[in-house]
C-alpha cells in the first residue's frame, strides 16, 4: 500500500497562507496589528536599540498617532525626544503607515498618558 499522497497543484509558502487563513477565521485586525508591531519593533531596534525591549505598539494608530506602551518614565521621556524621528521612519517604511506622532502610555498599572 502506498502511503504517499500526491500533491494537487503547486506548493505554497506558509507566509502566503497565514494572511488568507487569518482573514477566513476573522483575525484580520489582529494580524494587521501584529504586522505593524513587528515593523515598529524592527525600526526601534535600528533607531534606538536600547528602547526596543521596553516599548510595545498597542494599537495601529489613534488619530494618526502610534499608541505605544512603555515600561518606565525614562523610556517615555526618550520616546518623546525622538518621536518625530520614529514617526517619520514608521511612515516611510513599506510595512508601516502614516504616523504624525506617538501617544505614549506607561504600562504596569500606570495610567499616565503623554502625547508627543
C-alpha positions in Angstrom: 0.0 0.0 0.0 1.4 3.4 -1.0 1.2 5.9 1.9 2.4 8.9 -0.1 -0.3 11.4 -1.1 0.1 13.1 -4.4 0.0 16.9 -4.4 -2.7 18.8 -6.1 -1.3 22.0 -7.5 1.8 24.0 -6.8 3.3 24.2 -3.2 2.7 27.5 -1.5 4.8 29.3 1.1 3.4 29.3 4.6 3.8 33.1 4.8 1.3 33.5 2.0 -1.2 31.1 3.6 -1.3 32.7 7.0 -2.9 36.0 6.0 -5.5 34.1 4.0 -6.3 31.9 6.9 -6.5 34.8 9.3 -9.0 36.6 7.0 -11.1 33.4 6.7 -11.1 33.0 10.5 -11.9 36.6 11.3 -8.5 37.6 12.7 -7.6 40.2 10.1 -7.3 43.1 12.5 -5.1 41.1 14.9 -2.8 40.0 12.1 -2.5 43.6 10.8 -1.7 44.8 14.4 0.9 42.1 14.7 2.5 43.1 11.4 2.5 46.8 12.4 4.0 45.9 15.8 6.8 43.9 14.1 7.6 46.9 11.8 7.6 49.2 14.8 9.9 46.9 16.8 12.3 46.5 13.8 12.5 50.2 13.3 13.1 50.8 17.0 15.9 48.3 17.1 17.6 50.3 14.3 16.9 53.7 15.7 17.2 53.2 19.4 18.0 49.5 20.2 18.2 50.2 24.0 14.5 51.2 23.9 13.1 48.3 21.9 12.7 45.8 24.8 10.8 48.4 26.8 8.2 49.5 24.2 5.2 47.8 22.7 2.9 49.1 19.9 -0.6 48.6 21.4 -2.8 49.9 18.6 -2.2 50.8 15.0 -2.9 54.4 15.4 -5.1 56.8 17.3 -5.8 59.8 15.2 -2.7 59.3 13.2 -0.5 58.7 16.3 1.1 55.4 17.1 -0.1 54.1 20.5 2.9 52.9 22.5 3.1 51.3 25.9 6.4 51.6 27.8 7.8 50.2 31.0 9.1 53.3 32.7 9.2 57.1 32.6 12.8 57.3 31.3 11.7 55.3 28.2 8.7 57.6 27.8 10.9 60.6 28.0 13.3 59.4 25.3 10.5 58.4 23.0 9.1 61.9 23.5 12.5 63.3 22.4 12.7 61.0 19.4 9.0 60.9 18.4 9.3 62.9 15.1 12.2 60.6 14.0 10.3 57.4 14.9 7.0 58.5 13.4 8.8 59.6 10.2 10.7 56.3 9.9 7.4 54.4 10.5 5.6 56.4 7.9 8.2 55.8 5.2 8.6 52.1 5.9 6.9 49.9 3.3 5.2 47.9 6.1 4.3 51.0 8.1 1.5 53.5 7.8 1.2 57.3 8.0 2.0 58.5 11.6 2.1 62.0 12.8 3.4 61.3 16.3 3.3 59.0 19.2 0.9 58.5 22.1 2.9 57.0 25.0 1.3 55.2 27.9 3.1 53.8 30.9 2.3 50.1 31.5 2.2 48.1 34.6 -0.7 49.9 36.3 0.3 53.4 35.5 -2.4 55.5 33.9 -0.3 58.4 32.7 -0.6 59.3 29.0 1.7 61.6 27.2 1.1 62.8 23.6 4.1 63.8 21.5 
